[in-house]
Amino acid sequence: MSGRSPETLPYGLGAAILTVLSFVLLEMLLGGLLADLQDTLGITDAQLGELARVLATGLVVSTLLGWRGLTHAQILHDAPSPPLRTLLLTAAPLLALLPLLWSVNGWMDWLLQALLPLSAWEAEWFSHAVDGTFASTLSACVLAPVLEEMLFRGLILRGLLLRYPPATAIVHSAALFGLAHFNVYQFFVGFSTGLVLGLAYQRTRSLWPCVLLHAAFNAGVLWMASSDGQALSDAIGQPLWLPVSLALFAWGLRRVLSLPSKA
């Protein structure tokens, strides 16, 4: 089967769900195996979880690449325009979306925690996940953006776009991206950013703009978390924050939508 054209192996929604479930189960299995080495490695629970997630993502991506007969180059950039040109063309519009995305997800996080307060374990886990150490920063801003984009946009969304209309495929992939975080607090951030990331991929068929946006979003979250959210609260409290964020988002979205669709 690996000798067939990649375009003859589209993902249905069921196969995409099975892939995400396999990824989650593998992440849990690796987490359990690594727990025995936690003291030896000298890592926190959050760092262990991030390590398990990175390893699970890499293994699933490698397996699917082999099964579908795809190369890393095809996944990272499958468009006629050079990668650097694509990145330069999309960087400013995509980065312009960030202020509103940070704001919306900050408000959603506040609402969810008001309705469903974090347990002591969850609060400790999230605090360690964004503690600003080299390991958490490397995972959030480099490894996760590259590997997760390869899995959720480069493989899953790529396949869904062969089976469904673009809007349906993007919504499905965004929902699966949110569910793969395996907690309600990160579902909405995963879903909302997944919509934007999916649109960027559908328009460009390149993961480099997606990796840039993913990394920049995570970097902003880490920076805001370093002040316990005060930096975002102070920014949102400024009178011009919302209108400027809306204007930037509208401009960026318009520019992204003006790109010729590759679906």
Secondary structure as GFF3:
##gff-version 3
##sequence-region A 1 263
A	DSSP	three_ten_helix	6	8	.	.	.	ID=ss1
A	DSSP	alpha_helix	13	35	.	.	.	ID=ss2
A	DSSP	alpha_helix	38	41	.	.	.	ID=ss3
A	DSSP	alpha_helix	45	68	.	.	.	ID=ss4
A	DSSP	alpha_helix	72	76	.	.	.	ID=ss5
A	DSSP	alpha_helix	83	96	.	.	.	ID=ss6
A	DSSP	alpha_helix	98	115	.	.	.	ID=ss7
A	DSSP	alpha_helix	120	129	.	.	.	ID=ss8
A	DSSP	alpha_helix	134	138	.	.	.	ID=ss9
A	DSSP	pi_helix	139	143	.	.	.	ID=ss10
A	DSSP	alpha_helix	144	149	.	.	.	ID=ss11
A	DSSP	pi_helix	150	157	.	.	.	ID=ss12
A	DSSP	alpha_helix	158	161	.	.	.	ID=ss13
A	DSSP	alpha_helix	166	179	.	.	.	ID=ss14
A	DSSP	alpha_helix	184	204	.	.	.	ID=ss15
A	DSSP	alpha_helix	208	225	.	.	.	ID=ss16
A	DSSP	alpha_helix	230	236	.	.	.	ID=ss17
A	DSSP	alpha_helix	241	257	.	.	.	ID=ss18
###
